[in-house]
Amino acid sequence: MTLDPAPGRAAPPAVAVVVKGYPRLSETFIAQEMLGLERAGFRLAIWALRRPTDKAVHPLNRQIRAEASYLPEYLYQEPLRVLAGAGAALRRPALGALLRLFWRDLKRDFTPNRARRLGQALVLARELDPAIRHVHVHYLHTPASVVRYACLLSGRTFSFSAHAKDIWTTPDWEKREKIADAAWGVTCTAMGLDELRRLAPADDPDRVALIYHGLDLTRFPAAPPSRPARDGSDPGDPVRILSVGRAVAKKGYDDLLDALARLPAGLHWRFTHIGSGELKDALRARATTLGLADRIEWLGGQAQDAVVAAMRDADLFALPCREGDHGDRDGLPNVIMEASTQALPILSTAFAGVPEFVREGVEGVLTPTRDPVALADALETLIRSPALRARLGDAAARRVRDFSFEAGVEAVAHRLDRSLGAEAPLASPAGTLAAAAS
């Protein structure tokens, strides 16, 4: 991909952004950042390890000018590109260093995926526009391996954004070495920051910084001025509970179903789930076994306008986050902040980055993880008390204003400017916000 000069710039600041898949409905925080960087003056080249699988496309992705290029998801699917990358690598002086690094990694992670990372890196190093000298990668696991190998081979620098699963499922040795090789990195929760700084070079703990994603509040309508005072007593007008998230273990939906099954029979509610995921069929079957099928609506993946409409129609947002398979966990789920823009009270767990946004008894209710009894008690209290829901929802709508999308983009832009050797930082999307660089 060759970048054309931006209007008014003879040499635009050119950066490659590498992601696992693009576009993805579940990664609005990445699309939001890329759009913000474009508006700040950067020219982006988007590279993805996988092609999209979602049927819908988020409006944010439609606004991003940069087109996406795709690496071979499986090397056998595009052997000519892989062979061309290998041939080009033979002419690069850093090939020996790359092969030594790869062999060291392979001995510690002897998997087909490790070999695939090398093949994708060879393609990326060959096909990336020579004008691009810095690569920013989202996720510290597989995508960062591809970028690390490609940058070593081609003499580029790289930086990373670490989020959740990639932090907690990547072994310490790999995180430590990637942090050491990166120019800098950011992460989106204080818990993630503590983990990565534990592994950062001793003489440079600030190589990794905390930058919350925040939200671009202009993308969301104003919250409804009020909601009906539903209290679970009217079978014709039940309390509406909503959750948005992939049907995977770390979202805790089996705990939520168990909690719903514990509610008193005379309490009237309906639950709507939005999202795809590998456990959706299993969760439907569990709901049927628990006798809940007629009270639950499974909508699957939805476009943003449908998600916002569901939030405006709901009375309560629930997402009981917990540790998932192989240590997987959320950071601070964006959907919690999105629900807050519509003044929805939040029911979640005191886990991962959730308490960094939701304060117990202020913006919502936090229960222990894997505790359907406590979750059921909290649900019953919130269902029966429209006044409590209104108070918590109003506080959530105020709280989300403290998580600035603009400051986060400016902080990333500031770091990219330094990596590109810019003489002065670009103007921020907001124009006057101070860079959140610490």
DOLO-815368 format. One line per 2 residues: number of its first residue (from 0); their letters; for each residue x, y, z of C-alpha. Coordinates in steps of 0.05 Angstrom, whole numbers. Each point is the difference from the previous one (the first is absolute). Layout:
NUM = A = X Y Z | ...
***
This chain:
0 = MT = 0 0 0 | 28 68 -20
2 = LD = -22 62 37 | -17 64 -36
4 = PA = 19 67 32 | -53 30 45
6 = PG = -27 68 -20 | 51 54 19
8 = RA = 55 -50 17 | 58 -18 -45
10 = AP = 17 -58 44 | -59 -22 43
12 = PA = 13 -38 65 | -8 -71 -24
14 = VA = -15 -56 49 | -21 -72 -10
16 = VV = -52 -27 49 | -2 -76 7
18 = VK = -61 -35 29 | -22 -72 7
20 = GY = -64 9 -42 | -32 59 -34
22 = PR = -53 26 3 | -30 -31 62
24 = LS = -63 22 36 | 30 -18 68
26 = ET = 60 47 -10 | -31 69 -6
28 = FI = 55 26 46 | 52 -16 -54
30 = AQ = -42 31 -55 | -12 61 43
32 = EM = 74 10 11 | 18 -9 -74
34 = LG = -53 50 -21 | 26 49 52
36 = LE = 72 -8 -25 | -22 13 -71
38 = RA = -36 63 23 | 64 21 36
40 = GF = 38 -3 -66 | 30 -69 -3
42 = RL = -4 -43 -63 | -12 -71 20
44 = AI = 12 -66 -34 | -44 -53 32
46 = WA = 24 -72 -1 | -39 -58 28
48 = LR = 17 -73 14 | -72 -21 -14
50 = RP = -56 21 -46 | -66 23 30
52 = TD = -51 -50 24 | -55 47 26
54 = KA = -59 10 -47 | -10 73 21
56 = VH = 51 56 -3 | 4 53 54
58 = PL = -11 72 -23 | 69 19 28
60 = NR = 34 -47 -49 | -37 31 -58
62 = QI = 29 68 19 | 73 -23 0
64 = RA = 33 19 -65 | 56 -51 1
66 = EA = -13 -65 -35 | 19 -66 32
68 = SY = 51 -49 -27 | -2 -72 22
70 = LP = 57 -48 16 | -10 -74 -16
72 = EY = -41 -27 57 | 28 -69 -16
74 = LY = 65 -4 -38 | -22 -56 -46
76 = QE = -56 44 -27 | 48 50 -32
78 = PL = 66 -37 -10 | 25 48 -54
80 = RV = -3 60 48 | 36 -40 53
82 = LA = 54 -23 -48 | 9 71 -26
84 = GA = 7 24 72 | 52 -53 14
86 = GA = 38 17 -63 | 2 74 18
88 = AL = 24 -18 70 | 61 -35 -29
90 = RR = 25 69 -22 | -9 32 67
92 = PA = 60 5 48 | -44 -12 61
94 = LG = -23 -69 -23 | 50 -36 44
96 = AL = -22 38 62 | -73 -15 -17
98 = LR = 13 -75 -8 | 37 -2 66
100 = LF = -57 35 36 | -52 -45 -34
102 = WR = 38 -63 20 | 4 23 72
104 = DL = -75 14 0 | -16 -65 -34
106 = KR = 37 -41 52 | -44 31 53
108 = DF = -64 -1 -40 | 4 -60 -48
110 = TP = -66 10 -36 | -24 9 -72
112 = NR = -24 69 19 | 71 21 13
114 = AR = 21 -19 -70 | -60 36 -29
116 = RL = 21 64 36 | 67 -4 -35
118 = GQ = -32 -10 -68 | -47 59 10
120 = AL = 58 43 23 | 39 -16 -63
122 = VL = -60 23 -42 | -10 63 42
124 = AR = 74 19 -4 | 0 -6 -76
126 = EL = -68 32 -15 | -1 58 50
128 = DP = 12 67 -34 | 74 19 8
130 = AI = -23 70 21 | -28 -29 64
132 = RH = 54 -5 53 | -43 -13 62
134 = VH = -54 -52 13 | -51 3 56
136 = VH = -32 -67 18 | -62 -15 40
138 = YL = 7 -61 45 | 63 -26 31
140 = HT = -8 -73 -19 | -2 -25 -73
142 = PA = -5 68 -35 | 60 27 39
144 = SV = 41 -62 -17 | -12 12 -74
146 = VR = 17 74 6 | 62 -13 43
148 = YA = 28 -49 -51 | -17 45 -60
150 = CL = 31 62 33 | 63 -36 19
152 = LS = 8 -25 -71 | -15 67 -33
154 = GR = 32 48 49 | -64 33 23
156 = TF = -21 19 70 | -65 -22 32
158 = SF = -47 16 58 | -59 -37 29
160 = SA = -68 8 32 | -14 -57 49
162 = HA = -72 -12 20 | -24 -60 40
164 = KD = 5 -72 -25 | 68 14 -31
166 = IW = 28 22 67 | -26 -58 41
168 = TT = 11 -57 -48 | 70 17 -25
170 = PD = 57 -31 40 | 45 46 40
172 = WE = 62 -14 -41 | -35 22 -64
174 = KR = -31 63 30 | 67 19 31
176 = EK = 38 -6 -65 | -52 35 -42
178 = IA = -3 59 48 | 76 3 -1
180 = DA = 1 3 -76 | -58 49 -8
182 = AW = 12 75 -3 | -59 8 48
184 = GV = -66 -30 18 | -67 19 30
186 = TC = -56 -38 34 | -71 17 20
188 = TA = -7 -20 73 | 40 13 63
190 = MG = 1 -75 14 | 31 -13 -69
192 = LD = 50 56 11 | 24 -31 66
194 = EL = 10 -67 -35 | 39 29 -59
196 = RR = 43 46 42 | 19 -60 42
198 = LA = 32 -28 -63 | 27 65 -30
200 = PA = 75 16 0 | 22 19 70
202 = DD = 31 65 -25 | -62 20 -40
204 = PD = -65 -19 36 | -36 57 -34
206 = RV = 8 -34 -68 | -71 -23 11
208 = AL = -54 51 17 | -73 1 19
210 = IY = -48 29 -52 | -74 -13 8
212 = HG = -37 -10 -65 | -56 47 20
214 = LD = -58 14 -46 | -15 50 -54
216 = LT = -65 24 31 | -21 35 -65
218 = RF = -15 -70 -27 | -55 -10 51
220 = PA = -67 34 9 | -17 34 65
222 = AP = -26 -47 53 | -75 -7 5
224 = PS = -26 53 48 | -35 -53 41
226 = RP = -21 -73 -1 | -65 -33 20
228 = AR = -2 -18 74 | -4 -75 -12
230 = DG = 8 -40 64 | -11 -72 -23
232 = SD = -72 -2 25 | -35 6 -67
234 = PG = 2 -62 -45 | -20 44 -59
236 = DP = 58 48 10 | 61 -38 27
238 = VR = 66 30 19 | 47 -3 -60
240 = IL = 70 -26 12 | 52 7 -55
242 = SV = 69 -27 -12 | 46 11 -59
244 = GR = 61 -44 -8 | 28 -61 -34
246 = AV = -26 -66 26 | 66 -23 29
248 = AK = 19 -25 69 | 31 65 26
250 = KG = -67 37 -7 | -31 -43 54
252 = YD = -66 -13 -35 | -9 -68 30
254 = DL = 3 33 69 | -51 51 -23
256 = LD = -48 -54 -24 | 7 -36 67
258 = AL = -14 65 36 | -62 14 -42
260 = AR = -25 -70 15 | 4 16 75
262 = LP = -45 61 -4 | -70 -6 32
264 = AG = -51 -30 -48 | -46 61 9
266 = LH = 53 50 -21 | -10 22 -72
268 = WR = 60 13 -44 | 28 -12 -70
270 = FT = 72 -9 -20 | 29 18 -68
272 = HI = 70 -21 -22 | 36 32 -59
274 = GS = 63 -33 -26 | 28 -60 -36
276 = GE = 49 -50 29 | 16 -74 5
278 = LK = -42 -12 62 | -65 29 -26
280 = DA = -32 -68 -16 | 22 -28 67
282 = LR = -29 60 36 | -67 -7 -37
284 = AR = -2 -73 21 | 16 19 72
286 = AT = -55 52 0 | -50 -53 -24
288 = TL = 23 -49 54 | -9 54 53
290 = GL = -70 16 -25 | 18 70 -24
292 = AD = -6 -6 -75 | -65 39 -6
294 = RI = 30 59 38 | 64 7 -40
296 = EW = 13 29 -69 | 65 -17 -36
298 = LG = 12 52 -54 | 71 -19 -23
300 = GQ = 48 52 -26 | -32 67 -15
302 = AQ = 21 65 -32 | 13 59 46
304 = DA = -66 35 -12 | -37 -62 22
306 = VV = 44 -7 62 | -13 72 21
308 = AA = -75 -9 -12 | 1 -61 45
310 = MR = 37 39 54 | -51 56 -3
312 = DA = -56 -51 7 | 32 -37 59
314 = DL = -6 13 74 | 64 -35 23
316 = FA = 66 -21 -31 | 33 -64 25
318 = LP = 68 -30 -15 | 28 -45 55
320 = CR = 73 -3 -24 | 46 -55 27
322 = EG = 62 -38 -19 | -10 -43 -61
324 = DH = 36 -56 -33 | 76 -3 8
326 = GD = 2 64 41 | -38 42 -51
328 = RD = -35 61 30 | -28 67 -20
330 = GL = 33 67 11 | -52 55 7
332 = PN = -55 -21 -48 | -19 57 -46
334 = VI = -73 -23 1 | -4 20 74
336 = ME = 19 71 -18 | -46 -1 -60
338 = AS = -58 -21 44 | 18 56 47
340 = TQ = -10 52 -55 | -74 -21 1
342 = AL = -4 7 76 | -7 -74 12
344 = PI = 19 -26 70 | 55 -52 -5
346 = LS = -1 -69 33 | 68 -33 -6
348 = TA = 55 -31 42 | 58 28 40
350 = FA = 49 -29 -50 | 51 21 -52
352 = GV = -6 74 -19 | -74 6 16
354 = PE = 10 33 69 | 43 53 -33
356 = FV = -64 27 -32 | -58 -27 41
358 = RE = 3 18 73 | -41 -45 46
360 = GV = -65 34 18 | 16 62 -42
362 = EG = -6 -19 -74 | -23 -71 11
364 = VL = 4 -63 41 | 61 -45 1
366 = TP = -4 -72 24 | 54 -52 10
368 = TR = 17 -42 -61 | -32 -69 -10
370 = DP = -53 15 53 | -70 -10 -29
372 = VA = -31 8 69 | 29 70 9
374 = LA = -16 16 -72 | -72 -21 10
376 = DA = -6 42 63 | 26 61 -37
378 = LE = -46 -13 -59 | -61 -5 45
380 = TL = 18 65 36 | 10 38 -65
382 = IR = -62 -29 -33 | -44 20 59
384 = SP = 29 70 7 | -9 48 -59
386 = AL = 23 58 44 | 66 -36 14
388 = RA = 9 -15 -74 | -12 73 -17
390 = RL = 51 24 51 | 54 -48 -23
392 = GD = -15 13 -73 | 6 75 7
394 = AA = 66 -9 36 | 25 -46 -55
396 = AR = -18 52 -53 | 42 52 38
398 = RV = 57 -49 12 | 10 -16 -74
400 = RD = 15 74 -14 | 64 -9 42
402 = FS = 27 -52 -49 | 23 44 -57
404 = FE = 8 -30 -69 | 36 63 -24
406 = AG = 54 -3 54 | 14 -73 -15
408 = VE = 9 12 -74 | 44 60 14
410 = AV = 44 -41 45 | 10 -53 -53
412 = AH = 12 54 -53 | 52 32 45
414 = RL = 38 -65 5 | -5 -14 -74
416 = DR = 28 69 -15 | 60 -15 43
418 = SL = 11 -67 -35 | -4 34 -67
420 = GA = 49 54 22 | -50 56 -11
422 = EA = 26 68 20 | -66 18 34
424 = PL = -61 -40 20 | -61 2 -45
426 = AS = -62 37 22 | -45 -44 40
428 = PA = -70 -17 -24 | -27 46 54
430 = GT = 52 53 -15 | 18 21 71
432 = LA = 2 -63 42 | 64 -13 37
434 = AA = 34 -65 -20 | -13 -55 51
436 = AS = 71 -26 -8 | 13 -26 69
***
